[in-house]
């Protein structure tokens, strides 16, 4: 790996950290690219190459992950949607269903005793929505 590759990875991590911290804020690719000191198009290509998904997809995965935790706590679907930075309940519900395989209402309505009994670090790993993991699982079947 060249010194330039290492520098690019450091810049990409800064943008990914921004997404992880500020997922509830309105974030767009140009804002993320600015954090990575790259043009938006170059940033999108480099981010996907490094992390396996587009910056926007990563952002939405973070939002859905946080919404899952809020729904497990009993928050309404609309309130969870707004709390994680989504502005359209319909788009939020569609993306939630794509990533988790069930609607936000169905997810909220079912029991989550196993998750609440786990340490938070373990629960985060097991409940994290991942289009990549699902693709690998589907191709293995």
N, CA, C and O atoms as a GROMACS GRO file, in nm:
protein
  564
    1UNK      N    1   0.084  -0.117   0.000
    1UNK     CA    2   0.000   0.000   0.000
    1UNK      C    3   0.090   0.124   0.000
    1UNK      O    4   0.183   0.134   0.080
    2UNK      N    5   0.062   0.216  -0.086
    2UNK     CA    6   0.143   0.336  -0.099
    2UNK      C    7   0.108   0.437   0.010
    2UNK      O    8   0.002   0.428   0.072
    3UNK      N    9   0.196   0.533   0.034
    3UNK     CA   10   0.164   0.639   0.130
    3UNK      C   11   0.037   0.717   0.091
    3UNK      O   12  -0.039   0.761   0.177
    4UNK      N   13   0.015   0.732  -0.040
    4UNK     CA   14  -0.106   0.802  -0.085
    4UNK      C   15  -0.230   0.720  -0.052
    4UNK      O   16  -0.332   0.776  -0.012
    5UNK      N   17  -0.224   0.587  -0.069
    5UNK     CA   18  -0.337   0.500  -0.034
    5UNK      C   19  -0.370   0.512   0.114
    5UNK      O   20  -0.487   0.518   0.152
    6UNK      N   21  -0.267   0.514   0.198
    6UNK     CA   22  -0.288   0.527   0.342
    6UNK      C   23  -0.350   0.662   0.376
    6UNK      O   24  -0.437   0.671   0.463
    7UNK      N   25  -0.306   0.765   0.309
    7UNK     CA   26  -0.363   0.898   0.332
    7UNK      C   27  -0.509   0.901   0.291
    7UNK      O   28  -0.593   0.957   0.361
    8UNK      N   29  -0.541   0.838   0.175
    8UNK     CA   30  -0.680   0.834   0.131
    8UNK      C   31  -0.769   0.760   0.231
    8UNK      O   32  -0.881   0.802   0.260
    9UNK      N   33  -0.718   0.648   0.285
    9UNK     CA   34  -0.794   0.574   0.384
    9UNK      C   35  -0.819   0.657   0.510
    9UNK      O   36  -0.927   0.651   0.568
   10UNK      N   37  -0.721   0.734   0.550
   10UNK     CA   38  -0.738   0.821   0.667
   10UNK      C   39  -0.846   0.924   0.641
   10UNK      O   40  -0.928   0.953   0.729
   11UNK      N   41  -0.847   0.980   0.521
   11UNK     CA   42  -0.950   1.079   0.486
   11UNK      C   43  -1.088   1.013   0.479
   11UNK      O   44  -1.186   1.071   0.524
   12UNK      N   45  -1.094   0.893   0.424
   12UNK     CA   46  -1.222   0.820   0.418
   12UNK      C   47  -1.272   0.789   0.559
   12UNK      O   48  -1.393   0.796   0.584
   13UNK      N   49  -1.183   0.755   0.650
   13UNK     CA   50  -1.224   0.728   0.789
   13UNK      C   51  -1.282   0.853   0.854
   13UNK      O   52  -1.376   0.845   0.932
   14UNK      N   53  -1.226   0.968   0.821
   14UNK     CA   54  -1.280   1.094   0.875
   14UNK      C   55  -1.424   1.114   0.829
   14UNK      O   56  -1.510   1.155   0.906
   15UNK      N   57  -1.450   1.084   0.702
   15UNK     CA   58  -1.586   1.097   0.650
   15UNK      C   59  -1.679   0.992   0.712
   15UNK      O   60  -1.793   1.023   0.746
   16UNK      N   61  -1.630   0.870   0.728
   16UNK     CA   62  -1.712   0.765   0.789
   16UNK      C   63  -1.742   0.799   0.935
   16UNK      O   64  -1.852   0.774   0.983
   17UNK      N   65  -1.644   0.855   1.005
   17UNK     CA   66  -1.668   0.899   1.143
   17UNK      C   67  -1.772   1.009   1.150
   17UNK      O   68  -1.854   1.011   1.241
   18UNK      N   69  -1.770   1.100   1.052
   18UNK     CA   70  -1.872   1.203   1.044
   18UNK      C   71  -2.010   1.140   1.032
   18UNK      O   72  -2.103   1.179   1.102
   19UNK      N   73  -2.024   1.042   0.944
   19UNK     CA   74  -2.152   0.973   0.926
   19UNK      C   75  -2.193   0.904   1.056
   19UNK      O   76  -2.309   0.914   1.097
   20UNK      N   77  -2.101   0.835   1.120
   20UNK     CA   78  -2.132   0.764   1.244
   20UNK      C   79  -2.178   0.858   1.355
   20UNK      O   80  -2.267   0.823   1.433
   21UNK      N   81  -2.118   0.975   1.363
   21UNK     CA   82  -2.152   1.071   1.468
   21UNK      C   83  -2.274   1.155   1.434
   21UNK      O   84  -2.357   1.182   1.521
   22UNK      N   85  -2.284   1.196   1.310
   22UNK     CA   86  -2.384   1.295   1.271
   22UNK      C   87  -2.494   1.239   1.183
   22UNK      O   88  -2.552   1.312   1.102
   23UNK      N   89  -2.525   1.109   1.196
   23UNK     CA   90  -2.624   1.043   1.110
   23UNK      C   91  -2.760   1.111   1.112
   23UNK      O   92  -2.833   1.104   1.013
   24UNK      N   93  -2.797   1.177   1.221
   24UNK     CA   94  -2.929   1.239   1.232
   24UNK      C   95  -2.935   1.377   1.165
   24UNK      O   96  -3.043   1.432   1.144
   25UNK      N   97  -2.819   1.432   1.131
   25UNK     CA   98  -2.813   1.560   1.060
   25UNK      C   99  -2.838   1.538   0.913
   25UNK      O  100  -2.816   1.428   0.862
   26UNK      N  101  -2.883   1.641   0.844
   26UNK     CA  102  -2.890   1.629   0.698
   26UNK      C  103  -2.748   1.622   0.641
   26UNK      O  104  -2.675   1.721   0.644
   27UNK      N  105  -2.711   1.506   0.590
   27UNK     CA  106  -2.578   1.488   0.530
   27UNK      C  107  -2.595   1.452   0.384
   27UNK      O  108  -2.680   1.371   0.348
   28UNK      N  109  -2.513   1.513   0.300
   28UNK     CA  110  -2.514   1.478   0.159
   28UNK      C  111  -2.371   1.442   0.118
   28UNK      O  112  -2.275   1.464   0.193
   29UNK      N  113  -2.359   1.386   0.001
   29UNK     CA  114  -2.227   1.339  -0.045
   29UNK      C  115  -2.126   1.454  -0.053
   29UNK      O  116  -2.012   1.434  -0.013
   30UNK      N  117  -2.164   1.573  -0.103
   30UNK     CA  118  -2.064   1.681  -0.105
   30UNK      C  119  -2.010   1.716   0.035
   30UNK      O  120  -1.891   1.746   0.050
   31UNK      N  121  -2.095   1.713   0.137
   31UNK     CA  122  -2.051   1.741   0.273
   31UNK      C  123  -1.954   1.634   0.321
   31UNK      O  124  -1.851   1.664   0.381
   32UNK      N  125  -1.988   1.507   0.294
   32UNK     CA  126  -1.901   1.397   0.332
   32UNK      C  127  -1.768   1.405   0.257
   32UNK      O  128  -1.662   1.382   0.314
   33UNK      N  129  -1.776   1.438   0.127
   33UNK     CA  130  -1.655   1.447   0.044
   33UNK      C  131  -1.564   1.559   0.094
   33UNK      O  132  -1.442   1.546   0.092
   34UNK      N  133  -1.624   1.669   0.138
   34UNK     CA  134  -1.543   1.779   0.194
   34UNK      C  135  -1.463   1.730   0.314
   34UNK      O  136  -1.346   1.766   0.330
   35UNK      N  137  -1.525   1.649   0.398
   35UNK     CA  138  -1.455   1.597   0.516
   35UNK      C  139  -1.338   1.508   0.475
   35UNK      O  140  -1.235   1.503   0.542
   36UNK      N  141  -1.356   1.437   0.362
   36UNK     CA  142  -1.250   1.348   0.313
   36UNK      C  143  -1.151   1.419   0.221
   36UNK      O  144  -1.058   1.357   0.170
   37UNK      N  145  -1.171   1.549   0.201
   37UNK     CA  146  -1.084   1.630   0.115
   37UNK      C  147  -1.079   1.573  -0.027
   37UNK      O  148  -0.972   1.566  -0.088
   38UNK      N  149  -1.194   1.534  -0.079
   38UNK     CA  150  -1.204   1.477  -0.214
   38UNK      C  151  -1.323   1.539  -0.287
   38UNK      O  152  -1.412   1.596  -0.224
   39UNK      N  153  -1.322   1.526  -0.418
   39UNK     CA  154  -1.440   1.566  -0.494
   39UNK      C  155  -1.550   1.465  -0.466
   39UNK      O  156  -1.520   1.351  -0.431
   40UNK      N  157  -1.678   1.503  -0.480
   40UNK     CA  158  -1.787   1.410  -0.452
   40UNK      C  159  -1.781   1.280  -0.532
   40UNK      O  160  -1.803   1.173  -0.476
   41UNK      N  161  -1.751   1.288  -0.661
   41UNK     CA  162  -1.747   1.167  -0.743
   41UNK      C  163  -1.632   1.076  -0.702
   41UNK      O  164  -1.649   0.955  -0.689
   42UNK      N  165  -1.515   1.135  -0.683
   42UNK     CA  166  -1.398   1.056  -0.642
   42UNK      C  167  -1.423   0.995  -0.504
   42UNK      O  168  -1.391   0.878  -0.481
   43UNK      N  169  -1.479   1.074  -0.414
   43UNK     CA  170  -1.510   1.025  -0.280
   43UNK      C  171  -1.605   0.905  -0.286
   43UNK      O  172  -1.581   0.805  -0.219
   44UNK      N  173  -1.710   0.916  -0.363
   44UNK     CA  174  -1.807   0.806  -0.373
   44UNK      C  175  -1.741   0.677  -0.423
   44UNK      O  176  -1.766   0.569  -0.370
   45UNK      N  177  -1.657   0.690  -0.526
   45UNK     CA  178  -1.587   0.571  -0.578
   45UNK      C  179  -1.492   0.512  -0.475
   45UNK      O  180  -1.490   0.391  -0.455
   46UNK      N  181  -1.414   0.597  -0.409
   46UNK     CA  182  -1.317   0.551  -0.311
   46UNK      C  183  -1.386   0.490  -0.188
   46UNK      O  184  -1.339   0.390  -0.134
   47UNK      N  185  -1.495   0.551  -0.145
   47UNK     CA  186  -1.568   0.501  -0.028
   47UNK      C  187  -1.624   0.362  -0.056
   47UNK      O  188  -1.614   0.271   0.026
   48UNK      N  189  -1.684   0.346  -0.174
   48UNK     CA  190  -1.740   0.215  -0.210
   48UNK      C  191  -1.629   0.110  -0.221
   48UNK      O  192  -1.648  -0.004  -0.180
   49UNK      N  193  -1.517   0.148  -0.277
   49UNK     CA  194  -1.405   0.053  -0.289
   49UNK      C  195  -1.353   0.012  -0.151
   49UNK      O  196  -1.317  -0.104  -0.131
   50UNK      N  197  -1.350   0.106  -0.058
   50UNK     CA  198  -1.294   0.077   0.074
   50UNK      C  199  -1.392   0.005   0.166
   50UNK      O  200  -1.353  -0.083   0.242
   51UNK      N  201  -1.522   0.041   0.158
   51UNK     CA  202  -1.618  -0.009   0.256
   51UNK      C  203  -1.727  -0.097   0.197
   51UNK      O  204  -1.810  -0.150   0.271
   52UNK      N  205  -1.729  -0.114   0.065
   52UNK     CA  206  -1.822  -0.206   0.004
   52UNK      C  207  -1.962  -0.154  -0.018
   52UNK      O  208  -2.048  -0.229  -0.066
   53UNK      N  209  -1.989  -0.030   0.014
   53UNK     CA  210  -2.119   0.031  -0.012
   53UNK      C  211  -2.101   0.180  -0.033
   53UNK      O  212  -1.999   0.237   0.007
   54UNK      N  213  -2.198   0.242  -0.094
   54UNK     CA  214  -2.189   0.385  -0.122
   54UNK      C  215  -2.201   0.464   0.009
   54UNK      O  216  -2.252   0.412   0.108
   55UNK      N  217  -2.154   0.588   0.008
   55UNK     CA  218  -2.167   0.670   0.129
   55UNK      C  219  -2.312   0.685   0.174
   55UNK      O  220  -2.341   0.679   0.294
   56UNK      N  221  -2.403   0.706   0.079
   56UNK     CA  222  -2.544   0.722   0.115
   56UNK      C  223  -2.600   0.594   0.174
   56UNK      O  224  -2.677   0.598   0.270
   57UNK      N  225  -2.564   0.481   0.118
   57UNK     CA  226  -2.610   0.353   0.170
   57UNK      C  227  -2.556   0.332   0.312
   57UNK      O  228  -2.630   0.284   0.398
   58UNK      N  229  -2.432   0.367   0.336
   58UNK     CA  230  -2.373   0.355   0.469
   58UNK      C  231  -2.450   0.445   0.568
   58UNK      O  232  -2.480   0.402   0.679
   59UNK      N  233  -2.479   0.568   0.527
   59UNK     CA  234  -2.555   0.661   0.610
   59UNK      C  235  -2.692   0.602   0.645
   59UNK      O  236  -2.733   0.605   0.761
   60UNK      N  237  -2.761   0.550   0.546
   60UNK     CA  238  -2.895   0.495   0.571
   60UNK      C  239  -2.887   0.370   0.660
   60UNK      O  240  -2.976   0.348   0.741
   61UNK      N  241  -2.783   0.290   0.647
   61UNK     CA  242  -2.766   0.175   0.734
   61UNK      C  243  -2.748   0.221   0.878
   61UNK      O  244  -2.806   0.162   0.969
   62UNK      N  245  -2.669   0.327   0.900
   62UNK     CA  246  -2.653   0.382   1.034
   62UNK      C  247  -2.787   0.428   1.089
   62UNK      O  248  -2.821   0.401   1.204
   63UNK      N  249  -2.863   0.499   1.005
   63UNK     CA  250  -2.993   0.551   1.049
   63UNK      C  251  -3.089   0.438   1.086
   63UNK      O  252  -3.157   0.444   1.188
   64UNK      N  253  -3.094   0.336   1.003
   64UNK     CA  254  -3.182   0.223   1.030
   64UNK      C  255  -3.137   0.150   1.156
   64UNK      O  256  -3.220   0.109   1.238
   65UNK      N  257  -3.007   0.133   1.172
   65UNK     CA  258  -2.953   0.068   1.292
   65UNK      C  259  -2.999   0.142   1.418
   65UNK      O  260  -3.043   0.079   1.514
   66UNK      N  261  -2.988   0.273   1.417
   66UNK     CA  262  -3.031   0.352   1.533
   66UNK      C  263  -3.182   0.345   1.550
   66UNK      O  264  -3.231   0.337   1.662
   67UNK      N  265  -3.255   0.349   1.440
   67UNK     CA  266  -3.402   0.341   1.448
   67UNK      C  267  -3.445   0.208   1.508
   67UNK      O  268  -3.542   0.203   1.583
   68UNK      N  269  -3.374   0.100   1.476
   68UNK     CA  270  -3.406  -0.030   1.534
   68UNK      C  271  -3.397  -0.024   1.686
   68UNK      O  272  -3.484  -0.078   1.756
   69UNK      N  273  -3.295   0.040   1.739
   69UNK     CA  274  -3.279   0.052   1.883
   69UNK      C  275  -3.393   0.134   1.943
   69UNK      O  276  -3.446   0.100   2.048
   70UNK      N  277  -3.430   0.242   1.876
   70UNK     CA  278  -3.540   0.326   1.925
   70UNK      C  279  -3.673   0.251   1.921
   70UNK      O  280  -3.754   0.263   2.013
   71UNK      N  281  -3.696   0.176   1.815
   71UNK     CA  282  -3.820   0.098   1.804
   71UNK      C  283  -3.826  -0.010   1.912
   71UNK      O  284  -3.933  -0.037   1.967
   72UNK      N  285  -3.713  -0.072   1.942
   72UNK     CA  286  -3.710  -0.173   2.049
   72UNK      C  287  -3.746  -0.111   2.184
   72UNK      O  288  -3.797  -0.180   2.272
   73UNK      N  289  -3.718   0.018   2.200
   73UNK     CA  290  -3.751   0.088   2.324
   73UNK      C  291  -3.896   0.136   2.327
   73UNK      O  292  -3.941   0.192   2.427
   74UNK      N  293  -3.969   0.113   2.218
   74UNK     CA  294  -4.111   0.147   2.214
   74UNK      C  295  -4.146   0.278   2.147
   74UNK      O  296  -4.262   0.319   2.148
   75UNK      N  297  -4.048   0.346   2.088
   75UNK     CA  298  -4.076   0.472   2.019
   75UNK      C  299  -4.164   0.444   1.898
   75UNK      O  300  -4.154   0.338   1.837
   76UNK      N  301  -4.249   0.540   1.862
   76UNK     CA  302  -4.334   0.523   1.743
   76UNK      C  303  -4.249   0.526   1.617
   76UNK      O  304  -4.138   0.579   1.616
   77UNK      N  305  -4.302   0.469   1.510
   77UNK     CA  306  -4.229   0.464   1.383
   77UNK      C  307  -4.200   0.606   1.334
   77UNK      O  308  -4.088   0.634   1.290
   78UNK      N  309  -4.299   0.694   1.340
   78UNK     CA  310  -4.280   0.832   1.293
   78UNK      C  311  -4.174   0.904   1.375
   78UNK      O  312  -4.088   0.971   1.319
   79UNK      N  313  -4.180   0.890   1.506
   79UNK     CA  314  -4.081   0.956   1.592
   79UNK      C  315  -3.941   0.900   1.568
   79UNK      O  316  -3.844   0.976   1.564
   80UNK      N  317  -3.930   0.768   1.553
   80UNK     CA  318  -3.799   0.708   1.525
   80UNK      C  319  -3.746   0.757   1.392
   80UNK      O  320  -3.627   0.788   1.380
   81UNK      N  321  -3.831   0.764   1.293
   81UNK     CA  322  -3.793   0.813   1.160
   81UNK      C  323  -3.733   0.953   1.170
   81UNK      O  324  -3.625   0.979   1.116
   82UNK      N  325  -3.802   1.042   1.237
   82UNK     CA  326  -3.756   1.180   1.249
   82UNK      C  327  -3.631   1.190   1.337
   82UNK      O  328  -3.542   1.272   1.310
   83UNK      N  329  -3.623   1.108   1.442
   83UNK     CA  330  -3.509   1.114   1.534
   83UNK      C  331  -3.378   1.075   1.467
   83UNK      O  332  -3.272   1.122   1.507
   84UNK      N  333  -3.385   0.989   1.365
   84UNK     CA  334  -3.262   0.945   1.299
   84UNK      C  335  -3.228   1.028   1.175
   84UNK      O  336  -3.132   0.997   1.104
   85UNK      N  337  -3.307   1.130   1.148
   85UNK     CA  338  -3.273   1.221   1.039
   85UNK      C  339  -3.345   1.196   0.908
   85UNK      O  340  -3.315   1.262   0.809
   86UNK      N  341  -3.438   1.103   0.904
   86UNK     CA  342  -3.516   1.081   0.782
   86UNK      C  343  -3.633   1.178   0.782
   86UNK      O  344  -3.688   1.210   0.888
   87UNK      N  345  -3.673   1.224   0.665
   87UNK     CA  346  -3.780   1.322   0.657
   87UNK      C  347  -3.907   1.263   0.598
   87UNK      O  348  -4.012   1.327   0.603
   88UNK      N  349  -3.901   1.145   0.542
   88UNK     CA  350  -4.016   1.080   0.482
   88UNK      C  351  -4.037   0.943   0.546
   88UNK      O  352  -3.952   0.855   0.537
   89UNK      N  353  -4.153   0.927   0.611
   89UNK     CA  354  -4.182   0.799   0.675
   89UNK      C  355  -4.192   0.688   0.571
   89UNK      O  356  -4.152   0.575   0.597
   90UNK      N  357  -4.245   0.720   0.453
   90UNK     CA  358  -4.257   0.621   0.347
   90UNK      C  359  -4.121   0.571   0.299
   90UNK      O  360  -4.100   0.450   0.287
   91UNK      N  361  -4.030   0.662   0.272
   91UNK     CA  362  -3.895   0.623   0.229
   91UNK      C  363  -3.821   0.549   0.340
   91UNK      O  364  -3.749   0.452   0.315
   92UNK      N  365  -3.839   0.596   0.463
   92UNK     CA  366  -3.778   0.530   0.578
   92UNK      C  367  -3.829   0.387   0.590
   92UNK      O  368  -3.750   0.294   0.608
   93UNK      N  369  -3.959   0.368   0.579
   93UNK     CA  370  -4.018   0.235   0.592
   93UNK      C  371  -3.970   0.142   0.480
   93UNK      O  372  -3.944   0.024   0.504
   94UNK      N  373  -3.960   0.195   0.360
   94UNK     CA  374  -3.911   0.115   0.247
   94UNK      C  375  -3.768   0.070   0.271
   94UNK      O  376  -3.736  -0.048   0.255
   95UNK      N  377  -3.681   0.162   0.309
   95UNK     CA  378  -3.541   0.128   0.334
   95UNK      C  379  -3.528   0.034   0.453
   95UNK      O  380  -3.448  -0.060   0.450
   96UNK      N  381  -3.607   0.058   0.558
   96UNK     CA  382  -3.605  -0.030   0.675
   96UNK      C  383  -3.641  -0.173   0.635
   96UNK      O  384  -3.575  -0.268   0.676
   97UNK      N  385  -3.746  -0.186   0.555
   97UNK     CA  386  -3.789  -0.319   0.510
   97UNK      C  387  -3.684  -0.386   0.422
   97UNK      O  388  -3.662  -0.507   0.433
   98UNK      N  389  -3.619  -0.309   0.335
   98UNK     CA  390  -3.513  -0.364   0.250
   98UNK      C  391  -3.399  -0.421   0.334
   98UNK      O  392  -3.347  -0.529   0.304
   99UNK      N  393  -3.361  -0.350   0.438
   99UNK     CA  394  -3.245  -0.389   0.517
   99UNK      C  395  -3.274  -0.496   0.622
   99UNK      O  396  -3.189  -0.579   0.652
  100UNK      N  397  -3.395  -0.494   0.678
  100UNK     CA  398  -3.425  -0.586   0.788
  100UNK      C  399  -3.516  -0.701   0.749
  100UNK      O  400  -3.522  -0.802   0.818
  101UNK      N  401  -3.588  -0.686   0.638
  101UNK     CA  402  -3.680  -0.792   0.596
  101UNK      C  403  -3.817  -0.782   0.660
  101UNK      O  404  -3.900  -0.871   0.641
  102UNK      N  405  -3.842  -0.676   0.737
  102UNK     CA  406  -3.974  -0.656   0.795
  102UNK      C  407  -4.001  -0.507   0.809
  102UNK      O  408  -3.908  -0.426   0.808
  103UNK      N  409  -4.127  -0.472   0.821
  103UNK     CA  410  -4.164  -0.331   0.833
  103UNK      C  411  -4.124  -0.279   0.970
  103UNK      O  412  -4.108  -0.356   1.064
  104UNK      N  413  -4.109  -0.147   0.982
  104UNK     CA  414  -4.077  -0.091   1.114
  104UNK      C  415  -4.185  -0.123   1.218
  104UNK      O  416  -4.153  -0.150   1.334
  105UNK      N  417  -4.310  -0.121   1.177
  105UNK     CA  418  -4.419  -0.152   1.271
  105UNK      C  419  -4.411  -0.296   1.318
  105UNK      O  420  -4.429  -0.323   1.437
  106UNK      N  421  -4.384  -0.388   1.227
  106UNK     CA  422  -4.372  -0.529   1.266
  106UNK      C  423  -4.252  -0.548   1.358
  106UNK      O  424  -4.259  -0.622   1.455
  107UNK      N  425  -4.141  -0.480   1.328
  107UNK     CA  426  -4.022  -0.491   1.411
  107UNK      C  427  -4.052  -0.437   1.552
  107UNK      O  428  -4.015  -0.499   1.652
  108UNK      N  429  -4.117  -0.324   1.557
  108UNK     CA  430  -4.151  -0.262   1.687
  108UNK      C  431  -4.245  -0.351   1.766
  108UNK      O  432  -4.234  -0.359   1.888
  109UNK      N  433  -4.337  -0.418   1.698
  109UNK     CA  434  -4.440  -0.495   1.765
  109UNK      C  435  -4.396  -0.629   1.821
  109UNK      O  436  -4.464  -0.684   1.908
  110UNK      N  437  -4.286  -0.682   1.774
  110UNK     CA  438  -4.246  -0.815   1.823
  110UNK      C  439  -4.156  -0.804   1.946
  110UNK      O  440  -4.102  -0.698   1.976
  111UNK      N  441  -4.140  -0.914   2.014
  111UNK     CA  442  -4.059  -0.919   2.136
  111UNK      C  443  -3.910  -0.912   2.101
  111UNK      O  444  -3.866  -0.964   1.999
  112UNK      N  445  -3.834  -0.848   2.188
  112UNK     CA  446  -3.688  -0.835   2.170
  112UNK      C  447  -3.615  -0.872   2.298
  112UNK      O  448  -3.513  -0.812   2.332
  113UNK      N  449  -3.667  -0.971   2.370
  113UNK     CA  450  -3.606  -1.009   2.498
  113UNK      C  451  -3.461  -1.052   2.482
  113UNK      O  452  -3.377  -1.017   2.564
  114UNK      N  453  -3.431  -1.128   2.378
  114UNK     CA  454  -3.294  -1.178   2.359
  114UNK      C  455  -3.196  -1.062   2.343
  114UNK      O  456  -3.086  -1.065   2.397
  115UNK      N  457  -3.237  -0.960   2.268
  115UNK     CA  458  -3.148  -0.846   2.244
  115UNK      C  459  -3.127  -0.767   2.372
  115UNK      O  460  -3.016  -0.722   2.400
  116UNK      N  461  -3.233  -0.749   2.451
  116UNK     CA  462  -3.218  -0.671   2.573
  116UNK      C  463  -3.135  -0.745   2.677
  116UNK      O  464  -3.078  -0.682   2.766
  117UNK      N  465  -3.129  -0.878   2.668
  117UNK     CA  466  -3.049  -0.956   2.762
  117UNK      C  467  -2.901  -0.958   2.726
  117UNK      O  468  -2.817  -0.990   2.810
  118UNK      N  469  -2.868  -0.924   2.602
  118UNK     CA  470  -2.728  -0.925   2.557
  118UNK      C  471  -2.655  -0.798   2.601
  118UNK      O  472  -2.718  -0.694   2.619
  119UNK      N  473  -2.525  -0.807   2.620
  119UNK     CA  474  -2.448  -0.683   2.638
  119UNK      C  475  -2.463  -0.596   2.512
  119UNK      O  476  -2.477  -0.649   2.401
  120UNK      N  477  -2.461  -0.466   2.530
  120UNK     CA  478  -2.486  -0.374   2.419
  120UNK      C  479  -2.393  -0.397   2.301
  120UNK      O  480  -2.436  -0.387   2.186
  121UNK      N  481  -2.266  -0.428   2.327
  121UNK     CA  482  -2.170  -0.447   2.217
  121UNK      C  483  -2.206  -0.571   2.135
  121UNK      O  484  -2.188  -0.572   2.013
  122UNK      N  485  -2.257  -0.675   2.199
  122UNK     CA  486  -2.297  -0.797   2.128
  122UNK      C  487  -2.427  -0.772   2.053
  122UNK      O  488  -2.441  -0.813   1.938
  123UNK      N  489  -2.522  -0.704   2.117
  123UNK     CA  490  -2.651  -0.674   2.052
  123UNK      C  491  -2.629  -0.590   1.927
  123UNK      O  492  -2.696  -0.612   1.826
  124UNK      N  493  -2.537  -0.496   1.932
  124UNK     CA  494  -2.510  -0.410   1.816
  124UNK      C  495  -2.464  -0.492   1.697
  124UNK      O  496  -2.506  -0.467   1.584
  125UNK      N  497  -2.377  -0.588   1.722
  125UNK     CA  498  -2.326  -0.672   1.613
  125UNK      C  499  -2.436  -0.759   1.554
  125UNK      O  500  -2.446  -0.774   1.432
  126UNK      N  501  -2.519  -0.817   1.640
  126UNK     CA  502  -2.621  -0.911   1.593
  126UNK      C  503  -2.743  -0.844   1.532
  126UNK      O  504  -2.814  -0.906   1.454
  127UNK      N  505  -2.769  -0.718   1.566
  127UNK     CA  506  -2.887  -0.650   1.513
  127UNK      C  507  -2.854  -0.553   1.401
  127UNK      O  508  -2.944  -0.494   1.341
  128UNK      N  509  -2.727  -0.536   1.371
  128UNK     CA  510  -2.687  -0.439   1.268
  128UNK      C  511  -2.739  -0.483   1.131
  128UNK      O  512  -2.708  -0.593   1.085
  129UNK      N  513  -2.817  -0.397   1.066
  129UNK     CA  514  -2.863  -0.431   0.932
  129UNK      C  515  -2.748  -0.422   0.832
  129UNK      O  516  -2.666  -0.330   0.841
  130UNK      N  517  -2.742  -0.514   0.739
  130UNK     CA  518  -2.633  -0.512   0.643
  130UNK      C  519  -2.677  -0.574   0.512
  130UNK      O  520  -2.705  -0.694   0.505
  131UNK      N  521  -2.682  -0.493   0.411
  131UNK     CA  522  -2.715  -0.544   0.278
  131UNK      C  523  -2.606  -0.638   0.230
  131UNK      O  524  -2.636  -0.736   0.161
  132UNK      N  525  -2.480  -0.612   0.265
  132UNK     CA  526  -2.368  -0.696   0.224
  132UNK      C  527  -2.381  -0.834   0.287
  132UNK      O  528  -2.368  -0.936   0.218
  133UNK      N  529  -2.406  -0.840   0.417
  133UNK     CA  530  -2.419  -0.968   0.487
  133UNK      C  531  -2.534  -1.048   0.428
  133UNK      O  532  -2.522  -1.170   0.409
  134UNK      N  533  -2.646  -0.981   0.397
  134UNK     CA  534  -2.761  -1.050   0.340
  134UNK      C  535  -2.731  -1.104   0.200
  134UNK      O  536  -2.778  -1.211   0.164
  135UNK      N  537  -2.653  -1.030   0.122
  135UNK     CA  538  -2.616  -1.075  -0.012
  135UNK      C  539  -2.529  -1.198  -0.004
  135UNK      O  540  -2.548  -1.293  -0.081
  136UNK      N  541  -2.434  -1.198   0.089
  136UNK     CA  542  -2.346  -1.314   0.107
  136UNK      C  543  -2.427  -1.434   0.153
  136UNK      O  544  -2.407  -1.545   0.104
  137UNK      N  545  -2.519  -1.412   0.247
  137UNK     CA  546  -2.602  -1.519   0.300
  137UNK      C  547  -2.691  -1.578   0.189
  137UNK      O  548  -2.708  -1.699   0.182
  138UNK      N  549  -2.747  -1.492   0.104
  138UNK     CA  550  -2.835  -1.539  -0.004
  138UNK      C  551  -2.756  -1.618  -0.109
  138UNK      O  552  -2.805  -1.718  -0.162
  139UNK      N  553  -2.634  -1.575  -0.138
  139UNK     CA  554  -2.556  -1.645  -0.240
  139UNK      C  555  -2.502  -1.778  -0.188
  139UNK      O  556  -2.473  -1.868  -0.267
  140UNK      N  557  -2.488  -1.792  -0.056
  140UNK     CA  558  -2.439  -1.917   0.002
  140UNK      C  559  -2.548  -2.025   0.005
  140UNK      O  560  -2.519  -2.144   0.011
  141UNK      N  561  -2.673  -1.980   0.001
  141UNK     CA  562  -2.786  -2.076   0.011
  141UNK      C  563  -2.810  -2.151  -0.116
  141UNK      O  564  -2.900  -2.234  -0.122
   0.00000   0.00000   0.00000
